[in-house]
Amino acid sequence: MLVARINEKKAELENLKQLRDLSGGLAAQMQALEEKLSTLSEGTEAVAAVLSNWHNVLRAINMASMKIPKPSQAENGEKPSDSSGIPLPQTLVRIPIESQSEVSPSLNGIGKSNEG
């Protein structure tokens, strides 16, 4: 009877060891899931911030396009259009295009004049 009870306790101990191992694996998976959810939460906050700014961006574009004078057909003969014939809007942002070689001599000249 004592041997049967010892065997029963050994089986119970083996089951508890398996439960401990499985619980450890589950805890590791939960920690990995928590890290992924944290990353997802941060990404969601960034997307929400960008989307909340779109209204302001679109409003600024609309206000800027209202202030741009519309070119008349008499000024340039014909409105610019794309290949489908739809008139294109006037460019809102104008960026001067200069090569680096054109910019460098002018900057060198400024630096030299300030030294003397």
Residue, then its C-alpha position, 0 to 999 in steps of 0.5 A: m500500500l505504501v509503494a502504491r502511494i509513493n508511485e501515485k506521488k511520483a506521477e503527481l510530481e511528474n505532472l506538476k513538472q510538466l505543468r511548470d514547464l508549460s506555464g513557463g512557455l506560456a509566460a514567455q509567449m505572453q511576454a512576447l505578445e505584450e512587446k508586440l502589442s506595445t509596438l503596435s500601440e505605439g504605431t497606432e498612436a503615430v498613425a493617429a497623429v498623422l491622420s489628425n494633421w491631415h485636416n490641417v494640411l488639406r485646409a492649408i493647401n486649400m487656402a494656398s490654392m485660393k490665393i494663387p492667381k489663376p492664369s488667364q488664357a490671354e497671358n500665356g495663350e493656353k492653360p497648361s494641361d496633361s496628356s489627357g487635356i485636363p488643365l493642371p493646377q498651378t504649382l504651390v511650391r517652387i524650389p529653385i534648382e541649381s547644381q552644386s557647382e553653381v552654389s559652391p563658388s558663390l558660397n566660397g566667395i561669401g566666405k572669403s569676403n567676410e574673412g578680410 
